[in-house]
Amino acid sequence: MKVKKIVVIMLALCCTTIFFTGCKKAEEKPAVGLQVVTTLFPLYDFARTIAGDKAQVTMLLPPGVEPHTFEPRPEDIIRINRAGLFIYTSKYMEPWAEKIITGVDSKKLRIVNAGERVVYQHGMAEHEHGNERGHKNGGEHDHHHDQKGMDPHIWLDFANAAVMVDTILDGFVAADPLNSGVYRQNAETLKSRLVALDLRYRESLATCTTKKLLHGGHYAFGYLARRYDLDYHALSGISSDSEPSAERMAALVREIRSSGAKYLFAEELLSPRLTETLAKEAGVGVLMLHGAHNLSRDDQSKNVSFLDLMERNLVQLQKGLQCRAK
């Protein structure tokens, strides 16, 4: 009888513990709020900064994946359809995005083209990259060139980045007007930090010995170069998937030698082997720049921001362009 009593008491205690534990977990679980899906890292970082704790922001690109050749999986399309807000850069950067949004329920999902208000520029001049061999996967024409060679790397002009923040903010306010005050305040703070970053770049790069930015990769830094009056030479065209010809490689080596440059820039997340080969041939060192399309797993684990990446770039540019300390 005593044994039965003990068993009953133990069962009751277990049930009570499970009940209260479950309640505690339920209380600790945060409210879901607005669900936001973004494509590239700059959009993700701008969106999560604007959102604060009022929305849940995710990015489609897995860490380390190169976005120019990214194609969404079926589960990615499901995530987009379940969201309240979907943010992409433009038809020039993600041509697949416009195909997806034609099939979604626009009454449930608000769509933001973050690049719709920015000023675009063309990529490397046609005569410069016309000798490229095309794609590694069989010589198909670069799908970004199909958009009249428009350069999609708009976030690397910080004035464009501020315009993108405003466009993303409008999407948040329309999707969740109750929290518009928080979103607006966060966006203003972010834009003020972009203005300060732009000023640091302008002051620092005005003191450089050389204005020639030589890059052994794809044409990713055209906007940055134009904003700070740099003479930009890239090895290949807009897409990271295009292969330069032997003539183009030889021409870049000649450019390095004639310029008196001490460094050739390579791009984070892409293999630096070709850049290192060209740098060795020209007798110069290699420095890394980050295009900020995406993050490595290591940077993601450290919660690195867009502004962090751009500060890192500024240090590399100051060294590579031989800028004087102010």
ChimeraX attribute file (.defattr): number of C-alpha atoms within 10 A of each C-alpha:
attribute: neighborCount
match mode: 1-to-1
recipient: residues
	/A:1	6
	/A:2	7
	/A:3	8
	/A:4	9
	/A:5	10
	/A:6	11
	/A:7	12
	/A:8	12
	/A:9	12
	/A:10	12
	/A:11	12
	/A:12	12
	/A:13	12
	/A:14	11
	/A:15	12
	/A:16	12
	/A:17	12
	/A:18	12
	/A:19	11
	/A:20	11
	/A:21	12
	/A:22	12
	/A:23	12
	/A:24	11
	/A:25	10
	/A:26	10
	/A:27	10
	/A:28	9
	/A:29	9
	/A:30	9
	/A:31	11
	/A:32	10
	/A:33	12
	/A:34	16
	/A:35	19
	/A:36	26
	/A:37	25
	/A:38	24
	/A:39	24
	/A:40	24
	/A:41	21
	/A:42	25
	/A:43	26
	/A:44	24
	/A:45	20
	/A:46	26
	/A:47	27
	/A:48	19
	/A:49	18
	/A:50	27
	/A:51	23
	/A:52	13
	/A:53	15
	/A:54	19
	/A:55	21
	/A:56	17
	/A:57	24
	/A:58	21
	/A:59	20
	/A:60	21
	/A:61	21
	/A:62	15
	/A:63	17
	/A:64	17
	/A:65	16
	/A:66	17
	/A:67	19
	/A:68	19
	/A:69	11
	/A:70	14
	/A:71	14
	/A:72	13
	/A:73	9
	/A:74	8
	/A:75	10
	/A:76	15
	/A:77	16
	/A:78	11
	/A:79	15
	/A:80	22
	/A:81	20
	/A:82	17
	/A:83	19
	/A:84	22
	/A:85	24
	/A:86	27
	/A:87	25
	/A:88	22
	/A:89	24
	/A:90	19
	/A:91	18
	/A:92	21
	/A:93	23
	/A:94	20
	/A:95	17
	/A:96	14
	/A:97	21
	/A:98	13
	/A:99	11
	/A:100	13
	/A:101	17
	/A:102	9
	/A:103	10
	/A:104	17
	/A:105	11
	/A:106	12
	/A:107	7
	/A:108	13
	/A:109	19
	/A:110	19
	/A:111	20
	/A:112	21
	/A:113	18
	/A:114	26
	/A:115	26
	/A:116	14
	/A:117	12
	/A:118	17
	/A:119	11
	/A:120	15
	/A:121	15
	/A:122	16
	/A:123	23
	/A:124	23
	/A:125	10
	/A:126	12
	/A:127	7
	/A:128	15
	/A:129	22
	/A:130	15
	/A:131	15
	/A:132	20
	/A:133	17
	/A:134	21
	/A:135	17
	/A:136	10
	/A:137	8
	/A:138	8
	/A:139	12
	/A:140	11
	/A:141	13
	/A:142	19
	/A:143	17
	/A:144	21
	/A:145	17
	/A:146	10
	/A:147	15
	/A:148	11
	/A:149	20
	/A:150	18
	/A:151	24
	/A:152	27
	/A:153	26
	/A:154	25
	/A:155	25
	/A:156	22
	/A:157	20
	/A:158	22
	/A:159	18
	/A:160	20
	/A:161	22
	/A:162	22
	/A:163	19
	/A:164	26
	/A:165	24
	/A:166	20
	/A:167	19
	/A:168	26
	/A:169	24
	/A:170	18
	/A:171	22
	/A:172	25
	/A:173	16
	/A:174	12
	/A:175	20
	/A:176	17
	/A:177	13
	/A:178	11
	/A:179	14
	/A:180	19
	/A:181	11
	/A:182	16
	/A:183	25
	/A:184	18
	/A:185	11
	/A:186	19
	/A:187	22
	/A:188	16
	/A:189	12
	/A:190	18
	/A:191	20
	/A:192	12
	/A:193	14
	/A:194	19
	/A:195	15
	/A:196	13
	/A:197	16
	/A:198	18
	/A:199	13
	/A:200	14
	/A:201	22
	/A:202	14
	/A:203	12
	/A:204	19
	/A:205	23
	/A:206	17
	/A:207	16
	/A:208	18
	/A:209	14
	/A:210	17
	/A:211	21
	/A:212	20
	/A:213	21
	/A:214	24
	/A:215	26
	/A:216	26
	/A:217	27
	/A:218	22
	/A:219	23
	/A:220	29
	/A:221	26
	/A:222	25
	/A:223	25
	/A:224	18
	/A:225	18
	/A:226	13
	/A:227	15
	/A:228	17
	/A:229	14
	/A:230	19
	/A:231	13
	/A:232	19
	/A:233	22
	/A:234	26
	/A:235	26
	/A:236	28
	/A:237	28
	/A:238	27
	/A:239	25
	/A:240	19
	/A:241	17
	/A:242	23
	/A:243	21
	/A:244	22
	/A:245	17
	/A:246	11
	/A:247	10
	/A:248	19
	/A:249	18
	/A:250	15
	/A:251	13
	/A:252	21
	/A:253	22
	/A:254	13
	/A:255	16
	/A:256	25
	/A:257	15
	/A:258	10
	/A:259	13
	/A:260	11
	/A:261	22
	/A:262	18
	/A:263	23
	/A:264	28
	/A:265	24
	/A:266	25
	/A:267	21
	/A:268	18
	/A:269	19
	/A:270	14
	/A:271	11
	/A:272	17
	/A:273	11
	/A:274	14
	/A:275	22
	/A:276	19
	/A:277	13
	/A:278	20
	/A:279	23
	/A:280	14
	/A:281	14
	/A:282	21
	/A:283	15
	/A:284	18
	/A:285	16
	/A:286	20
	/A:287	21
	/A:288	19
	/A:289	22
	/A:290	22
	/A:291	20
	/A:292	22
	/A:293	23
	/A:294	25
	/A:295	27
	/A:296	15
	/A:297	13
	/A:298	11
	/A:299	14
	/A:300	13
	/A:301	10
	/A:302	9
	/A:303	12
	/A:304	14
	/A:305	19
	/A:306	23
	/A:307	17
	/A:308	10
	/A:309	16
	/A:310	21
	/A:311	15
	/A:312	14
	/A:313	19
	/A:314	17
	/A:315	14
	/A:316	17
	/A:317	22
	/A:318	19
	/A:319	15
	/A:320	25
	/A:321	22
	/A:322	18
	/A:323	18
	/A:324	13
	/A:325	9
	/A:326	6
